[in-house]
Amino acid sequence: MAPSLARAVGVARTLKTAARNLALGRDDALPVTPELSGGPSHKVDADIPVDIGCIKVFRAESFPESGPSPWLDQPDARDIIERRLARREITPRQAEICRYWEANGYYVLRGAIDPDTIDEAWAAYEAAIVRGEVTLGAEKAAEDDPHPGRYLNPHLKVEELDQLLRHPVLVNFSSMVLGRPAIPFQTIASHKGSQQSEHSDSIHMTTYPLGYLAACWIAMEDIHADAGPLVYYPGTHRLPYLFSHDVGISTDDFRERGYSAYSEHYEPAIKNEIAEHGAKPAHFTARKGDVLFWHANLLHGGSARADMQRSRKALVHHYFAEGCVCYHDLSASTSAVHGPVESLPTCGASSPDIKVRNQIAR
């Protein structure tokens, strides 16, 4: 599809979604934050300023403990919701969603994406596979597993998936719960259940200040209970964040042993947290177009696949908030948004002291 035509189709779909939501009396996806101001920058909005160019190792322990926390993570979040509702900054429906998010760390929007958009996006992905633009590994979970493996960031190859990543329902909802404009960050496409062990996204995609990441899982078909649906643990977003240094994974350990260190140290620690706090699992047996949004620290994973023949076509999207640093604690690396360390500003380049900046410039 030509880019101009694809954009026109995307606009038409956006209008269709808005009209459908209005007809259904839904206002859950309306924005409550400013419009995105042109993408990420190196400016960090935190109570304790940091100069991103001065960070030597991108791990959680390299950053100070600093707020502000996302508005729905704050101790008086319930009062803030009521004040915003009273000032008509949010609607009664949005206030209901925010209360639920604050208590549970997730929210399900049924039928959030219309079937035509879902079908068109997945068909474009399959076509890219056929053309050889996207190559999938087998990742067999068993001998009778017929489905290919996952693919990271397919939106970089398939324009229809990029449009879905930027869908106003998804971006606006993420902006609402983050309290800042949400920046589309990463996608994962899958034909089958991942059976991935429970985890928090924050060890993989970390933010400074903490908590400014939101994720969503889009059902690209009806999901059967035997297909290994997404499993999540309501309320676990309130547990302490666990990072690499908390479970004994050093930068050298991960560099040399990769995910073996992760599976030996982090995964058992998370299972222990779930058991200690008596967290109860919930499963997302979704219909096509349903979307599950979750908090940066909500524990989740892929449940066991009872029937290997069943597919579980899905897209996962991640968004981080404008004004924060996004990095990868586990691999101790900067995010693709900020690029390699060499592309960051020289240490001190953002100093408010003009003399310091002039010295650097010389």
C-alpha positions as CSV (number, residue, x, y, z in Angstrom):
1,M,0.0,0.0,0.0
2,A,1.4,3.4,-0.9
3,P,2.3,5.6,2.1
4,S,-0.2,8.4,1.2
5,L,-3.0,5.9,0.7
6,A,-2.1,4.1,3.9
7,R,-2.2,7.4,5.8
8,A,-5.6,8.1,4.3
9,V,-6.9,4.7,5.4
10,G,-5.4,5.2,8.9
11,V,-7.3,8.5,9.2
12,A,-10.5,6.9,8.0
13,R,-10.1,4.1,10.6
14,T,-9.4,6.6,13.3
15,L,-12.6,8.5,12.5
16,K,-14.5,5.2,12.3
17,T,-13.3,4.2,15.7
18,A,-14.2,7.6,17.2
19,A,-17.7,7.4,15.7
20,R,-18.2,3.8,16.9
21,N,-17.1,4.8,20.4
22,L,-19.5,7.8,20.5
23,A,-22.3,5.6,19.2
24,L,-21.6,3.1,22.1
25,G,-21.4,6.0,24.6
26,R,-17.8,5.3,25.3
27,D,-15.3,8.0,26.4
28,D,-12.6,5.8,27.8
29,A,-10.1,6.6,25.2
30,L,-10.4,10.4,25.2
31,P,-7.1,12.2,25.9
32,V,-6.5,13.8,29.3
33,T,-2.9,14.9,28.7
34,P,-1.4,17.4,26.2
35,E,-0.8,16.4,22.6
36,L,2.5,14.8,21.9
37,S,5.0,17.5,21.3
38,G,7.2,16.0,18.6
39,G,8.8,13.0,20.2
40,P,11.4,12.2,22.9
41,S,14.3,14.4,23.8
42,H,17.2,14.2,26.2
43,K,15.4,16.5,28.7
44,V,14.5,14.6,31.9
45,D,11.5,15.7,34.0
46,A,12.4,14.5,37.5
47,D,12.5,15.9,41.0
48,I,16.3,15.0,41.1
49,P,17.7,16.1,37.7
50,V,20.2,13.8,36.0
51,D,22.4,14.5,33.0
52,I,21.8,11.5,30.7
53,G,25.3,12.0,29.1
54,C,26.9,11.5,32.5
55,I,25.4,8.0,33.1
56,K,28.2,5.5,32.8
57,V,26.2,2.2,33.2
58,F,22.5,2.2,32.5
59,R,21.3,0.2,35.5
60,A,18.7,1.1,38.1
61,E,21.4,1.6,40.8
62,S,23.0,4.3,38.7
63,F,20.0,6.6,39.1
64,P,18.9,8.3,42.2
65,E,15.6,7.5,43.9
66,S,13.4,10.3,42.6
67,G,9.9,11.3,41.8
68,P,7.5,12.3,40.6
69,S,5.7,9.0,40.5
70,P,3.0,8.6,37.8
71,W,-0.1,10.3,39.1
72,L,-2.0,7.1,39.7
73,D,0.9,5.7,41.7
74,Q,0.9,8.5,44.2
75,P,-0.5,7.9,47.8
76,D,-3.3,10.3,47.3
77,A,-4.2,9.1,43.8
78,R,-7.9,8.6,44.7
79,D,-8.2,12.2,45.9
80,I,-6.5,13.4,42.7
81,I,-8.9,11.5,40.6
82,E,-11.9,13.0,42.4
83,R,-10.4,16.5,42.1
84,R,-9.8,16.1,38.4
85,L,-13.3,14.7,38.0
86,A,-14.8,17.7,39.9
87,R,-12.9,20.1,37.6
88,R,-14.2,18.2,34.6
89,E,-10.6,17.4,33.4
90,I,-11.7,13.7,33.2
91,T,-15.1,12.2,32.6
92,P,-17.0,9.9,35.0
93,R,-16.0,6.9,32.8
94,Q,-12.4,7.9,32.8
95,A,-12.5,8.4,36.6
96,E,-13.9,4.8,36.9
97,I,-11.1,3.5,34.8
98,C,-8.4,5.4,36.8
99,R,-9.8,4.1,40.1
100,Y,-9.6,0.5,38.8
101,W,-6.1,1.0,37.4
102,E,-4.9,2.5,40.7
103,A,-6.2,-0.5,42.6
104,N,-5.4,-3.3,40.2
105,G,-2.7,-2.2,37.8
106,Y,-4.4,-3.1,34.6
107,Y,-7.6,-2.5,32.6
108,V,-9.4,-4.4,29.8
109,L,-11.0,-2.5,27.0
110,R,-13.4,-4.8,25.2
111,G,-13.6,-4.3,21.4
112,A,-11.2,-1.4,21.6
113,I,-9.9,-2.0,18.0
114,D,-12.4,-2.6,15.2
115,P,-12.3,-6.0,13.3
116,D,-11.3,-4.4,10.0
117,T,-8.3,-2.7,11.4
118,I,-7.2,-6.0,13.2
119,D,-7.6,-8.1,10.0
120,E,-5.8,-5.6,7.8
121,A,-2.9,-5.2,10.2
122,W,-2.4,-9.0,10.6
123,A,-2.8,-9.7,6.9
124,A,-0.1,-7.1,6.2
125,Y,2.2,-8.8,8.7
126,E,1.6,-12.3,7.1
127,A,2.2,-10.8,3.7
128,A,5.6,-9.4,4.9
129,I,6.5,-12.9,6.1
130,V,5.6,-14.4,2.7
131,R,7.7,-11.7,1.0
132,G,10.7,-12.5,3.2
133,E,10.7,-9.0,4.8
134,V,10.0,-10.6,8.2
135,T,11.8,-13.9,9.1
136,L,10.4,-16.0,12.0
137,G,12.3,-18.6,13.9
138,A,10.7,-21.9,14.7
139,E,10.9,-21.6,18.6
140,K,9.2,-25.0,18.9
141,A,7.7,-25.6,22.4
142,A,7.1,-29.2,21.5
143,E,7.4,-31.6,18.6
144,D,3.8,-31.0,17.5
145,D,4.1,-27.2,17.7
146,P,3.2,-25.9,14.2
147,H,3.5,-22.2,14.9
148,P,6.4,-19.9,14.3
149,G,8.1,-17.8,16.9
150,R,7.8,-14.2,18.0
151,Y,9.1,-11.1,16.2
152,L,10.5,-8.0,17.8
153,N,9.4,-4.6,16.4
154,P,7.5,-5.7,13.3
155,H,6.1,-2.1,13.1
156,L,9.5,-1.1,11.6
157,K,8.8,-3.4,8.7
158,V,5.0,-3.3,8.3
159,E,3.3,0.1,8.0
160,E,-0.1,-1.2,9.1
161,L,1.4,-2.3,12.4
162,D,3.1,1.0,12.9
163,Q,-0.3,2.7,12.4
164,L,-1.8,0.3,15.0
165,L,1.0,1.2,17.4
166,R,0.0,4.8,17.0
167,H,-3.8,4.2,17.2
168,P,-5.4,7.0,19.1
169,V,-7.3,4.6,21.5
170,L,-4.0,3.0,22.6
171,V,-1.9,6.1,22.7
172,N,-4.6,8.2,24.5
173,F,-5.3,5.5,27.1
174,S,-1.6,5.1,27.8
175,S,-1.2,8.9,28.1
176,M,-4.2,8.9,30.5
177,V,-2.8,6.4,33.0
178,L,0.8,7.7,32.7
179,G,-0.3,11.3,33.2
180,R,2.1,12.4,30.4
181,P,2.0,12.1,26.6
182,A,2.8,8.4,25.7
183,I,5.5,7.8,23.2
184,P,5.2,4.6,21.1
185,F,8.3,2.5,21.8
186,Q,8.2,-1.2,21.0
187,T,6.1,-4.0,19.5
188,I,6.1,-7.8,19.6
189,A,4.1,-10.0,17.3
190,S,3.3,-13.6,18.1
191,H,1.3,-16.5,16.5
192,K,1.3,-18.6,19.6
193,G,1.4,-18.4,23.4
194,S,4.9,-17.5,24.7
195,Q,4.7,-19.6,27.9
196,Q,7.1,-16.9,29.3
197,S,7.8,-17.0,33.0
198,E,6.2,-14.2,35.1
199,H,8.0,-10.9,35.1
200,S,7.7,-7.2,35.4
201,D,8.4,-5.2,32.3
202,S,10.5,-2.8,34.3
203,I,13.6,-5.0,34.4
204,H,13.5,-5.1,30.6
205,M,12.3,-1.5,29.8
206,T,13.2,0.7,32.7
207,T,12.4,4.4,33.2
208,Y,13.8,7.2,35.3
209,P,11.8,8.2,37.2
210,L,10.3,4.8,37.8
211,G,6.9,3.7,36.5
212,Y,6.6,5.7,33.3
213,L,6.0,2.7,31.0
214,A,2.6,1.3,29.9
215,A,2.0,-1.8,27.9
216,C,-1.0,-3.3,26.1
217,W,-1.8,-6.7,24.6
218,I,-4.0,-6.8,21.5
219,A,-6.0,-9.9,20.6
220,M,-5.6,-10.4,16.9
221,E,-8.1,-13.3,17.0
222,D,-10.4,-14.9,19.6
223,I,-8.1,-16.5,22.3
224,H,-9.0,-19.9,23.6
225,A,-8.2,-21.0,27.1
226,D,-6.2,-23.9,25.8
227,A,-3.9,-21.6,23.7
228,G,-1.8,-20.4,26.6
229,P,-3.5,-17.0,27.2
230,L,-1.7,-14.1,28.9
231,V,-1.6,-14.6,32.7
232,Y,-1.4,-11.6,35.0
233,Y,-1.6,-10.9,38.8
234,P,-3.9,-8.1,39.8
235,G,-2.5,-5.7,42.4
236,T,1.2,-6.8,42.0
237,H,2.1,-3.4,40.5
238,R,2.2,-2.3,44.2
239,L,5.1,-4.7,45.0
240,P,8.6,-3.3,45.2
241,Y,10.4,-3.1,41.8
242,L,13.0,-5.9,41.4
243,F,16.0,-5.1,39.3
244,S,19.1,-7.0,38.2
245,H,21.2,-5.9,41.2
246,D,18.4,-6.8,43.6
247,V,18.6,-10.5,42.5
248,G,22.4,-10.7,42.0
249,I,22.8,-10.3,38.3
250,S,25.9,-8.2,37.5
251,T,26.5,-6.5,34.2
252,D,29.4,-9.0,33.6
253,D,27.1,-11.9,34.5
254,F,24.5,-10.9,31.9
255,R,27.1,-10.0,29.3
256,E,28.8,-13.4,29.6
257,R,25.8,-15.7,30.3
258,G,22.8,-13.8,28.9
259,Y,19.4,-15.1,29.8
260,S,20.8,-18.0,31.7
261,A,21.6,-15.6,34.6
262,Y,18.1,-14.1,34.3
263,S,16.4,-17.5,34.5
264,E,18.6,-18.6,37.4
265,H,18.2,-15.5,39.5
266,Y,15.3,-13.2,38.4
267,E,12.6,-15.8,37.6
268,P,12.7,-17.6,40.9
269,A,12.7,-14.3,42.8
270,I,9.5,-13.3,41.0
271,K,7.9,-16.7,41.7
272,N,8.8,-16.2,45.4
273,E,7.2,-12.7,45.4
274,I,4.0,-14.2,44.0
275,A,3.9,-16.9,46.6
276,E,4.9,-14.7,49.5
277,H,2.1,-12.2,48.8
278,G,-0.5,-14.8,47.8
279,A,-1.0,-13.1,44.4
280,K,-3.8,-14.7,42.4
281,P,-3.6,-15.2,38.6
282,A,-6.1,-14.0,36.0
283,H,-6.1,-15.1,32.4
284,F,-6.9,-12.9,29.4
285,T,-9.2,-15.1,27.3
286,A,-10.0,-12.3,24.9
287,R,-12.1,-11.8,21.8
288,K,-10.6,-10.2,18.6
289,G,-10.0,-6.5,19.1
290,D,-10.0,-6.7,23.0
291,V,-7.0,-4.9,24.6
292,L,-5.5,-5.5,28.0
293,F,-3.4,-2.5,29.3
294,W,-1.1,-3.0,32.2
295,H,1.2,-1.0,34.6
296,A,5.0,-1.0,34.3
297,N,5.4,-3.2,37.4
298,L,2.4,-5.6,37.0
299,L,3.6,-9.2,37.1
300,H,2.5,-11.2,34.0
301,G,3.6,-13.9,31.7
302,G,2.4,-16.6,29.3
303,S,0.4,-19.5,30.7
304,A,1.0,-23.1,29.6
305,R,-0.3,-24.2,26.2
306,A,-2.7,-27.1,26.7
307,D,-3.2,-27.5,23.0
308,M,-0.2,-26.9,20.8
309,Q,-2.3,-26.8,17.7
310,R,-4.1,-23.7,18.7
311,S,-2.7,-20.3,17.7
312,R,-2.7,-17.2,19.9
313,K,-2.2,-14.3,17.5
314,A,-1.4,-11.1,19.3
315,L,0.5,-7.9,19.4
316,V,2.2,-6.4,22.4
317,H,2.8,-2.6,22.5
318,H,5.0,-0.7,24.9
319,Y,4.8,3.1,25.5
320,F,6.9,5.2,27.7
321,A,6.2,8.7,28.9
322,E,7.6,12.0,27.6
323,G,10.2,13.5,29.9
324,C,11.7,10.3,31.2
325,V,14.8,8.2,30.4
326,C,14.0,4.8,29.0
327,Y,16.7,2.2,29.2
328,H,17.2,-1.6,29.7
329,D,18.3,-2.5,33.3
330,L,18.9,-6.2,32.5
331,S,21.3,-5.5,29.6
332,A,22.6,-2.2,31.1
333,S,22.0,-0.4,27.8
334,T,20.3,2.7,26.5
335,S,17.0,2.3,24.6
336,A,16.6,2.5,20.9
337,V,14.8,5.8,21.4
338,H,18.0,7.5,22.8
339,G,20.3,5.4,20.6
340,P,23.8,4.2,21.6
341,V,25.8,5.9,24.4
342,E,27.9,7.7,21.8
343,S,24.8,9.6,20.5
344,L,24.0,11.0,24.0
345,P,25.0,14.6,24.9
346,T,28.5,15.1,26.3
347,C,28.4,14.9,30.1
348,G,27.5,18.4,31.4
349,A,26.0,19.6,28.1
350,S,22.6,20.1,29.7
351,S,24.1,22.0,32.7
352,P,22.2,25.2,33.5
353,D,25.5,26.8,34.1
354,I,26.4,28.6,30.8
355,K,30.1,28.6,31.7
356,V,30.1,24.8,31.9
357,R,28.3,24.5,28.5
358,N,30.8,26.9,26.9
359,Q,33.8,24.9,28.3
360,I,32.3,21.7,26.8
361,A,31.8,23.4,23.4
362,R,35.4,24.4,23.1
